[in-house]
Amino acid sequence: MGVVALAAGGHHNVGLRADGTVVAAGSDISGQRDVSGWRAIVAVAAGGHHSVGLRADGTVVTAGNDTFGQRNVSGWCDIAAVAAGWFHTVGLTAGGSVVAAGGHRGDQRDTSGWSGIVAVSAGKGHTVGLQDGGSVVALGTDSHGQCDVSGWNGMVAVAAGGHHSVGLRADGTVVAVGRNDDGQCDVSAWRDIAAIAAGSRHTVGLTADGSVVAAGCTASGRCSISGWSGIIAVAAGWSCTVGLRADGAVVARGANADGKCDVAAWNLSG
């Protein structure tokens, strides 16, 4: 079976099937759901109004809004991972450098000096990178201290939300900095976490036993995931939470006026 994965954006969600094809649900106001023709995809990302797919050959495809040049990725090659912010797209090369396109202000894409990066995440206006030694770098909008990650060490994963950043330590604990008016950074008590995701105003943690925890804004039920089990991956969008079960089924909670949570028919493994 190939890779299966989820991505949650501003008003849409994207799913990567095991056969390398892609599905999407939610708003299509900018054509961000125009992914039915994508093939040989190995990773996906979802931004504010655009979708990103990483092909097996290391090139990148996009769909949706391009107001700020967030889809200007045609020249990218040798890409190993992708991330999408509200107005920008980030690519991690196989050599550990980072490329970026778009951005409302532009400073969130000034990643040319980064090296030794093993993972990237993109928030509303900032970009976060995990270095191979477990330290973290960040740049872009820092209005709430979301880029204050210079003291982080021993990290194995990072996530960038609307105005906050989250880090997962090797021991399964979690740290967060940035905007906390909804409690999205109140994660110090979490334990045994295996994966993290960050939305606009909430943070999600996947535990080693397949259950899910969440902190932050509870509007529309985006944090009402305590009953989930058998989850192997999570994604957090601007107003929803999405989970992938081991059998390939997908569950979602949150605001659904645009239909982004209509994923019950998805089976990414089949």
Rosetta silent file (secondary structure, phi, psi, omega in degrees, C-alpha in Angstrom):
SEQUENCE: MGVVALAAGGHHNVGLRADGTVVAAGSDISGQRDVSGWRAIVAVAAGGHHSVGLRADGTVVTAGNDTFGQRNVSGWCDIAAVAAGWFHTVGLTAGGSVVAAGGHRGDQRDTSGWSGIVAVSAGKGHTVGLQDGGSVVALGTDSHGQCDVSGWNGMVAVAAGGHHSVGLRADGTVVAVGRNDDGQCDVSAWRDIAAIAAGSRHTVGLTADGSVVAAGCTASGRCSISGWSGIIAVAAGWSCTVGLRADGAVVARGANADGKCDVAAWNLSG
SCORE:     score description
SCORE:     0.000 S_00000001
   1 L     0.000  140.225  177.983    0.000    0.000    0.000 S_00000001
   2 L   -79.658 -170.347 -178.706    1.226    3.500   -0.790 S_00000001
   3 L   -74.141  137.814  169.140    1.215    6.547    1.424 S_00000001
   4 L  -119.589  143.100 -174.759   -2.091    7.832    2.788 S_00000001
   5 E  -159.145  163.791  178.496   -2.288   11.304    4.303 S_00000001
   6 E  -125.139  153.371  169.638   -4.506   14.223    5.240 S_00000001
   7 E  -144.323  139.391 -179.568   -4.234   17.994    4.944 S_00000001
   8 E  -120.201  130.069 -177.638   -6.582   20.622    6.352 S_00000001
   9 L  -113.905 -156.746 -178.375   -6.802   24.136    4.945 S_00000001
  10 L   -67.286  -50.718 -178.249   -8.759   27.300    5.420 S_00000001
  11 L  -135.783   18.914  179.468  -12.060   26.109    3.997 S_00000001
  12 E  -151.975  159.698  176.832  -11.218   22.714    2.493 S_00000001
  13 E  -125.179  149.054 -176.294   -9.646   19.372    3.322 S_00000001
  14 E  -127.729  139.473  178.117   -7.480   17.165    1.134 S_00000001
  15 E  -125.677  135.809  177.010   -6.890   13.423    1.277 S_00000001
  16 E  -101.561  119.456  178.467   -4.117   11.391   -0.341 S_00000001
  17 L   -81.335  160.149 -179.388   -5.145    7.877   -1.392 S_00000001
  18 L   -62.755  -23.444 -179.664   -2.819    4.896   -1.322 S_00000001
  19 L   -87.706    6.456  177.039   -2.840    4.791   -5.140 S_00000001
  20 L    86.970    4.391  174.122   -1.365    8.299   -5.378 S_00000001
  21 L   -93.877  169.967 -171.243   -4.592   10.059   -6.334 S_00000001
  22 E  -133.298  142.211  174.493   -6.135   12.893   -4.325 S_00000001
  23 E  -121.322  158.902  179.591   -9.612   13.832   -3.101 S_00000001
  24 E  -147.710  149.285  177.830  -10.846   17.124   -1.661 S_00000001
  25 E  -136.588  149.734  176.804  -13.902   18.415    0.170 S_00000001
  26 E   115.070 -155.514 -177.352  -15.130   21.888    1.044 S_00000001
  27 L   -64.072  142.290  175.349  -14.997   25.251   -0.644 S_00000001
  28 L  -127.282   27.976 -173.928  -13.893   25.420   -4.257 S_00000001
  29 L   -59.445  -28.651  179.266  -14.188   29.180   -4.640 S_00000001
  30 L  -113.865   11.283 -177.885  -10.650   29.430   -6.031 S_00000001
  31 L    80.501   18.986 -177.864  -10.441   25.994   -7.622 S_00000001
  32 L   -68.977  -13.430  177.173   -8.556   24.517   -4.663 S_00000001
  33 L   -96.291    7.924 -178.222  -10.454   21.249   -5.071 S_00000001
  34 L   -81.942   66.449 -174.586   -9.323   20.795   -8.670 S_00000001
  35 L  -119.565    4.579 -173.039   -7.116   17.829   -7.804 S_00000001
  36 L   -64.763  -23.400 -179.658   -8.919   14.951   -9.530 S_00000001
  37 L   -90.153   -2.360 -178.852   -6.307   14.758  -12.278 S_00000001
  38 L   -70.528  139.836  179.635   -3.332   14.508   -9.950 S_00000001
  39 L  -137.589  157.922  176.902   -1.375   11.236  -10.127 S_00000001
  40 L    56.215   39.125  178.836    1.703    9.721   -8.447 S_00000001
  41 E   -89.201  139.261 -179.477    1.315   12.019   -5.419 S_00000001
  42 E  -119.454   -7.803  176.803    3.193   11.126   -2.227 S_00000001
  43 E  -159.917  151.892  179.475    2.298   14.088    0.033 S_00000001
  44 E  -135.384  157.347  174.953   -0.313   16.849    0.194 S_00000001
  45 E  -145.507  152.737 -179.653   -0.751   20.231    1.878 S_00000001
  46 E  -131.495  129.219  179.171   -3.664   22.662    2.101 S_00000001
  47 L  -104.527 -157.649 -179.459   -3.454   26.427    2.479 S_00000001
  48 L   -59.350  -53.612  178.332   -6.012   29.160    2.838 S_00000001
  49 L  -140.374   31.583  176.674   -7.473   28.698   -0.629 S_00000001
  50 E  -144.058  157.613 -179.904   -4.929   26.484   -2.395 S_00000001
  51 E  -122.555  148.849 -176.608   -3.840   22.852   -2.454 S_00000001
  52 E  -131.308  136.627  176.497   -0.366   21.420   -2.954 S_00000001
  53 E  -128.794  135.969  176.730    0.728   17.973   -4.076 S_00000001
  54 E  -100.702  121.355  178.397    4.199   16.455   -4.057 S_00000001
  55 E   -81.002  159.703  179.411    4.859   14.011   -6.890 S_00000001
  56 L   -62.095  -23.464 -179.616    7.001   10.913   -6.514 S_00000001
  57 L   -87.431    5.496  176.846    9.591   12.487   -8.838 S_00000001
  58 L    88.048    4.476  174.395   10.137   15.419   -6.457 S_00000001
  59 L   -95.629  169.859 -171.497    8.174   17.991   -8.431 S_00000001
  60 E  -129.069  140.872  174.590    5.155   19.879   -7.101 S_00000001
  61 E  -119.570  154.474 -179.564    1.645   20.588   -8.401 S_00000001
  62 E  -141.231  162.347  174.397   -0.855   23.127   -7.087 S_00000001
  63 E  -147.880  149.149  175.106   -4.466   24.185   -7.480 S_00000001
  64 E   109.949 -153.083 -173.576   -6.458   27.187   -6.294 S_00000001
  65 L   -66.392  140.363  179.380   -5.724   30.784   -5.438 S_00000001
  66 L  -133.806   27.498 -175.347   -2.509   32.384   -6.689 S_00000001
  67 L   -55.658  -37.428 -176.422   -3.032   36.007   -5.634 S_00000001
  68 L  -110.023   16.155  179.106    0.338   36.199   -3.889 S_00000001
  69 L    79.093   19.531 -178.609    2.248   33.742   -6.073 S_00000001
  70 L   -67.960  -11.722  177.784    1.744   30.820   -3.713 S_00000001
  71 L  -102.885   10.933 -177.393    1.438   28.514   -6.720 S_00000001
  72 L   -82.825   67.807 -174.049    4.719   29.624   -8.294 S_00000001
  73 L  -122.124   10.017 -172.908    6.366   26.230   -7.809 S_00000001
  74 L   -61.864  -26.547 -179.476    6.791   25.015  -11.378 S_00000001
  75 L   -89.652   -2.061 -177.851   10.570   25.219  -11.187 S_00000001
  76 L   -72.112  142.297  175.838   10.892   23.270   -7.945 S_00000001
  77 L  -149.714  164.726 -179.857   12.622   19.884   -8.074 S_00000001
  78 L    58.603   34.646 -179.539   14.140   17.354   -5.693 S_00000001
  79 E   -86.903  136.730 -178.009   11.450   18.216   -3.121 S_00000001
  80 E  -109.390  -19.075  179.866   10.964   15.797   -0.216 S_00000001
  81 E  -158.295  154.283  179.213    8.107   17.482    1.706 S_00000001
  82 E  -132.607  155.636  175.376    5.624   20.329    1.272 S_00000001
  83 E  -145.150  155.205 -179.345    3.674   22.669    3.537 S_00000001
  84 E  -135.849  128.370  172.560    1.073   25.357    2.880 S_00000001
  85 L   -97.540 -170.579 -178.302    0.230   28.508    4.812 S_00000001
  86 L   -61.181  -45.189 -177.403   -2.661   30.854    4.208 S_00000001
  87 L  -123.915    9.795 -177.616   -0.874   32.685    1.378 S_00000001
  88 E  -140.413  161.633 -179.509    2.397   30.775    0.908 S_00000001
  89 E  -127.354  140.158 -176.772    3.817   27.383   -0.047 S_00000001
  90 E  -125.937  139.326  176.187    6.963   25.775    1.328 S_00000001
  91 E  -127.150  133.926  175.638    9.091   22.967   -0.047 S_00000001
  92 E  -100.646  122.160  179.914   11.790   20.982    1.747 S_00000001
  93 E   -81.119  161.882  179.014   14.472   19.646   -0.571 S_00000001
  94 L   -62.023  -22.903 -179.884   16.099   16.249   -0.194 S_00000001
  95 L   -88.140   -0.710  176.263   19.302   18.059    0.752 S_00000001
  96 L    93.057    4.945  172.940   17.722   19.844    3.721 S_00000001
  97 L   -91.860  170.579 -173.950   17.341   23.319    2.228 S_00000001
  98 E  -131.911  135.695  175.196   13.978   25.084    1.976 S_00000001
  99 E  -117.411  155.085 -178.604   12.244   26.934   -0.857 S_00000001
 100 E  -149.766  152.159  178.637    9.108   29.054   -0.579 S_00000001
 101 E  -138.201  146.777  176.402    6.660   30.908   -2.790 S_00000001
 102 E    88.794 -156.710  179.476    3.973   33.508   -2.110 S_00000001
 103 L   107.760  130.925 -179.024    3.267   35.261    1.136 S_00000001
 104 L   -64.501  -43.108  179.124    1.238   38.341    1.984 S_00000001
 105 L  -103.533  -30.202  177.208    4.276   40.213    3.322 S_00000001
 106 L   105.113  -27.078 -175.515    7.025   37.989    1.958 S_00000001
 107 H   -70.491  -16.976  178.294    9.191   37.528    5.048 S_00000001
 108 H   -74.282   -7.428  178.798    7.697   34.089    5.715 S_00000001
 109 H  -109.199    8.794 -178.729    9.487   32.809    2.622 S_00000001
 110 L   -81.320   61.363 -173.384   13.007   34.084    3.471 S_00000001
 111 L  -102.377    9.162 -173.600   14.270   30.550    4.049 S_00000001
 112 L   -61.664  -24.162 -179.424   17.266   30.626    1.706 S_00000001
 113 L   -88.272   -5.392 -179.278   19.695   30.541    4.629 S_00000001
 114 L   -75.313  144.328  175.930   18.202   27.476    6.249 S_00000001
 115 L  -150.234  162.785 -179.922   20.074   24.163    6.066 S_00000001
 116 L    64.057   29.149 -179.025   19.924   20.780    7.729 S_00000001
 117 E   -87.637  137.905 -179.797   16.119   20.947    7.840 S_00000001
 118 E  -116.840  -11.595  177.418   14.195   17.676    8.176 S_00000001
 119 E  -158.795  149.253  178.946   10.600   18.952    8.428 S_00000001
 120 E  -135.105  154.541  174.755    8.680   22.154    7.682 S_00000001
 121 E  -145.600  148.856 -177.140    5.316   23.626    8.601 S_00000001
 122 E  -125.397  130.284  177.663    3.546   26.785    7.451 S_00000001
 123 L  -102.784 -162.064 -178.061    1.146   28.951    9.445 S_00000001
 124 L   -60.788  -44.257 -179.521   -0.949   31.940    8.495 S_00000001
 125 L  -141.278   18.455  179.099    2.063   34.211    8.097 S_00000001
 126 E  -139.611  161.858 -178.889    5.064   32.297    9.426 S_00000001
 127 E  -127.093  137.506 -178.502    7.198   29.275    8.557 S_00000001
 128 E  -123.575  137.316  178.801    8.749   26.807   10.991 S_00000001
 129 E  -127.195  137.243  175.686   11.585   24.378   10.307 S_00000001
 130 E   -97.330  124.633  179.946   12.852   21.419   12.314 S_00000001
 131 E   -88.702  159.049 -172.377   16.622   20.964   12.135 S_00000001
 132 L   -65.049  -16.558  177.039   18.306   17.568   12.098 S_00000001
 133 L   -92.957    1.407  178.882   19.623   18.010   15.632 S_00000001
 134 L    96.394    0.302  174.332   16.180   18.664   17.098 S_00000001
 135 L   -87.345  171.134 -172.256   16.388   22.454   17.261 S_00000001
 136 E  -134.179  142.983  174.998   13.849   24.694   15.543 S_00000001
 137 E  -123.462  154.088  179.255   13.952   27.825   13.385 S_00000001
 138 E  -153.169  149.220  175.555   11.105   30.157   12.432 S_00000001
 139 E  -151.443  163.372 -178.575   10.556   33.320   10.445 S_00000001
 140 E   116.016 -155.372  179.888    7.733   35.547    9.277 S_00000001
 141 L   -59.388  129.736 -177.646    5.027   37.316   11.220 S_00000001
 142 L  -128.440   33.908 -173.903    5.861   37.316   14.939 S_00000001
 143 L   -61.596  -24.867 -179.873    3.020   39.449   16.254 S_00000001
 144 L  -121.963   17.267 -179.132    2.282   37.035   19.114 S_00000001
 145 L    78.405   20.260 -178.064    5.736   35.505   19.621 S_00000001
 146 L   -69.535  -13.301  177.506    4.963   32.556   17.360 S_00000001
 147 L  -100.332    7.905 -177.329    8.540   32.609   16.059 S_00000001
 148 L   -83.454   69.733 -174.844   10.099   32.488   19.549 S_00000001
 149 L  -118.885    8.655 -173.215   11.440   28.939   19.144 S_00000001
 150 L   -62.905  -23.809 -179.510   15.192   29.511   19.399 S_00000001
 151 L   -90.747   -1.260 -178.543   15.380   27.754   22.766 S_00000001
 152 L   -74.448  137.112  176.800   13.626   24.594   21.645 S_00000001
 153 L  -144.219  160.942  177.947   15.707   21.402   21.576 S_00000001
 154 L    68.827   25.219 -179.118   15.046   17.682   21.343 S_00000001
 155 E   -86.383  149.163  176.378   12.111   18.150   18.959 S_00000001
 156 E  -121.246   -8.457  177.254   10.921   15.479   16.552 S_00000001
 157 E  -159.495  153.161  176.867    8.037   17.373   14.913 S_00000001
 158 E  -135.777  155.567  175.912    6.747   20.920   14.490 S_00000001
 159 E  -145.069  138.448  178.785    3.429   22.490   13.524 S_00000001
 160 E  -113.280  127.069  179.532    2.545   26.084   12.645 S_00000001
 161 L  -104.825 -156.831 -179.406   -0.949   27.413   13.294 S_00000001
 162 L   -58.901  -57.065  178.525   -2.673   30.717   12.749 S_00000001
 163 L  -138.886   30.285  177.005   -0.527   32.686   15.195 S_00000001
 164 E  -144.713  160.566  178.928    1.160   29.937   17.241 S_00000001
 165 E  -127.033  145.963 -175.523    3.818   27.264   16.850 S_00000001
 166 E  -130.085  140.457  177.404    3.902   23.794   18.389 S_00000001
 167 E  -129.423  138.622  177.183    6.761   21.377   18.966 S_00000001
 168 E  -104.931  122.177  177.893    6.741   17.680   19.821 S_00000001
 169 E   -82.123  160.897  179.054    9.616   16.433   21.963 S_00000001
 170 L   -62.415  -23.376 -178.804   11.157   12.984   21.639 S_00000001
 171 L   -87.840    5.586  176.923    9.724   12.078   25.046 S_00000001
 172 L    87.672    5.109  174.938    6.154   12.615   23.846 S_00000001
 173 L   -95.156  167.438 -171.248    5.588   15.967   25.540 S_00000001
 174 E  -132.574  143.382  174.384    4.587   19.137   23.702 S_00000001
 175 E  -124.532  156.145  178.949    5.527   22.818   23.830 S_00000001
 176 E  -151.684  146.865  176.198    3.836   25.794   22.219 S_00000001
 177 E  -135.787  157.232  176.294    4.415   29.532   21.805 S_00000001
 178 E   115.872 -155.918 -177.625    2.396   32.378   20.373 S_00000001
 179 L   -61.001  134.494 -174.769   -1.184   33.505   20.605 S_00000001
 180 L  -138.898   24.476 -176.865   -3.037   31.804   23.454 S_00000001
 181 L   -68.366  -19.426  175.619   -6.299   33.669   23.877 S_00000001
 182 L  -105.748    5.414 -178.498   -8.248   30.474   23.214 S_00000001
 183 L    81.534   17.741 -177.969   -5.867   28.224   25.149 S_00000001
 184 L   -68.346  -14.629  177.208   -4.299   26.786   21.999 S_00000001
 185 L  -101.036    6.330 -178.229   -0.894   26.792   23.702 S_00000001
 186 L   -85.494   71.910 -174.697   -2.108   25.002   26.849 S_00000001
 187 L  -121.439    7.630 -173.686   -0.415   21.706   26.021 S_00000001
 188 L   -64.421  -22.516 -179.006    2.131   21.343   28.836 S_00000001
 189 L   -88.000   -7.036 -177.774    0.162   18.530   30.472 S_00000001
 190 L   -68.459  141.670  178.395    0.012   16.371   27.345 S_00000001
 191 L  -137.403  157.635  174.004    1.911   13.086   27.475 S_00000001
 192 L    59.998   36.522 -179.521    2.618   10.135   25.169 S_00000001
 193 E   -86.976  136.502 -178.232    2.005   12.238   22.046 S_00000001
 194 E  -109.336  -20.917  179.526    3.081   10.756   18.708 S_00000001
 195 E  -157.009  155.247 -178.197    2.031   13.515   16.280 S_00000001
 196 E  -133.819  157.989  173.510    0.810   17.114   16.374 S_00000001
 197 E  -148.139  153.182 -179.259   -1.195   19.518   14.220 S_00000001
 198 E  -133.110  128.394  175.967   -2.045   23.210   14.560 S_00000001
 199 L  -101.785 -163.735 -179.222   -5.085   25.055   13.241 S_00000001
 200 L   -61.779  -47.665 -174.865   -5.997   28.696   13.304 S_00000001
 201 L  -135.721   21.756  177.495   -6.954   28.753   16.980 S_00000001
 202 E  -148.449  161.191 -179.129   -6.511   25.173   18.200 S_00000001
 203 E  -127.296  141.193 -176.770   -3.878   22.485   18.637 S_00000001
 204 E  -125.663  139.163  176.717   -4.298   18.734   18.173 S_00000001
 205 E  -127.194  133.805  175.368   -2.231   15.849   19.501 S_00000001
 206 E   -99.728  122.552 -179.235   -2.346   12.206   18.440 S_00000001
 207 E   -83.248  163.910 -178.336   -1.416    9.831   21.247 S_00000001
 208 L   -63.679  -22.833 -179.715    0.569    6.644   20.808 S_00000001
 209 L   -92.315    6.141  175.446   -2.568    4.569   21.472 S_00000001
 210 L    90.605    5.440  173.208   -4.533    6.191   18.652 S_00000001
 211 L   -91.143  171.793 -173.873   -6.669    8.574   20.687 S_00000001
 212 E  -132.774  139.777  174.952   -6.694   12.336   20.126 S_00000001
 213 E  -120.816  156.493 -179.476   -6.454   15.374   22.412 S_00000001
 214 E  -148.273  151.273  176.979   -7.106   19.009   21.566 S_00000001
 215 E  -139.160  146.289  176.623   -6.701   22.450   23.121 S_00000001
 216 E   120.235 -153.343 -176.353   -7.968   25.860   22.102 S_00000001
 217 L   -58.435  131.069 -178.585  -11.087   27.266   20.514 S_00000001
 218 L  -102.739    0.352 -178.512  -14.069   24.959   20.906 S_00000001
 219 H   -56.004  138.759  177.650  -16.411   26.767   18.480 S_00000001
 220 H    67.461    8.425  175.367  -18.160   24.457   16.026 S_00000001
 221 H    79.922   17.088 -176.989  -16.885   21.405   17.902 S_00000001
 222 L   -63.622  -21.101  178.994  -13.404   21.394   16.405 S_00000001
 223 L  -103.501    6.597 -178.131  -11.976   20.162   19.732 S_00000001
 224 L   -87.931   68.168 -174.199  -14.728   17.605   20.407 S_00000001
 225 L  -122.440   15.067 -174.639  -12.613   14.597   19.488 S_00000001
 226 L   -63.365  -22.240 -179.441  -12.337   12.785   22.837 S_00000001
 227 L   -89.415   -2.447 -179.787  -14.256    9.790   21.490 S_00000001
 228 L   -71.065  144.027  176.879  -11.980    9.168   18.530 S_00000001
 229 L  -149.120  162.561 -179.388   -9.919    5.962   18.546 S_00000001
 230 L    65.836   26.652 -178.597   -7.788    3.989   16.141 S_00000001
 231 E   -87.958  137.906  179.578   -6.431    7.209   14.612 S_00000001
 232 E  -116.701  -10.481  177.193   -3.074    7.125   12.810 S_00000001
 233 E  -157.459  149.767  178.546   -2.847   10.724   11.538 S_00000001
 234 E  -133.880  154.909  173.355   -4.405   14.103   12.286 S_00000001
 235 E  -141.072  148.318  179.831   -4.725   17.464   10.564 S_00000001
 236 E  -125.958  124.640  178.108   -6.013   20.792   11.854 S_00000001
 237 L  -102.065 -165.757 -177.017   -7.573   23.423    9.634 S_00000001
 238 L   -67.290  -28.887 -178.972   -8.784   26.924   10.293 S_00000001
 239 L  -148.181   25.690 -179.903  -11.987   25.679   11.929 S_00000001
 240 E  -151.803  165.246  174.763  -11.930   21.886   11.866 S_00000001
 241 E  -127.725  137.415 -177.024  -10.034   18.775   12.933 S_00000001
 242 E  -126.822  139.278  179.972   -9.577   15.749   10.697 S_00000001
 243 E  -130.612  141.948  177.568   -8.453   12.245   11.644 S_00000001
 244 E  -106.918  123.052  177.816   -7.347    9.246    9.590 S_00000001
 245 E   -84.790  161.360 -177.821   -8.218    5.798   10.916 S_00000001
 246 L   -60.953  -26.946 -179.592   -6.026    2.741   10.424 S_00000001
 247 L   -86.034    4.307  178.318   -8.568    1.279    7.992 S_00000001
 248 L    94.167   -8.038  177.374   -8.344    4.335    5.729 S_00000001
 249 E   -73.486  156.757 -176.709  -11.607    5.933    6.859 S_00000001
 250 E  -125.810  137.772  176.674  -11.619    9.650    7.694 S_00000001
 251 E  -122.049  152.409 -179.298  -13.447   11.521   10.452 S_00000001
 252 E  -149.673  145.949  175.176  -13.865   15.277   10.874 S_00000001
 253 E  -135.895  143.965  176.148  -15.297   17.738   13.372 S_00000001
 254 E   138.712 -167.878  179.658  -15.819   21.463   13.148 S_00000001
 255 L   -62.531  135.438 -173.485  -17.497   24.186   11.124 S_00000001
 256 L  -135.906   24.177  178.735  -19.046   22.688    8.003 S_00000001
 257 L   -60.690  -29.303 -179.496  -20.932   25.449    6.206 S_00000001
 258 L   -96.993    2.578  176.505  -18.592   24.920    3.255 S_00000001
 259 L    80.597   12.443 -177.396  -18.762   21.109    3.384 S_00000001
 260 L   -68.559  -19.296  179.393  -15.131   20.534    4.320 S_00000001
 261 L   -92.223    6.202  179.126  -16.148   17.959    6.939 S_00000001
 262 L   -82.752   69.212 -174.976  -18.063   15.862    4.389 S_00000001
 263 L  -118.399    8.980 -175.403  -15.410   13.155    4.351 S_00000001
 264 L   -61.595  -27.301 -178.605  -17.414   10.174    5.613 S_00000001
 265 L   -84.412   -7.889 -179.187  -17.351    8.558    2.171 S_00000001
 266 L   -71.984  139.247  165.075  -13.568    8.743    1.888 S_00000001
 267 E  -137.205  102.155 -172.468  -11.475    5.599    2.164 S_00000001
 268 L   -75.823  -17.483 -179.935   -7.884    6.514    1.515 S_00000001
 269 L   -83.267  -27.045 -174.282   -6.588    2.953    1.700 S_00000001
 270 L   -86.902    0.000    0.000   -8.927    1.564   -0.940 S_00000001
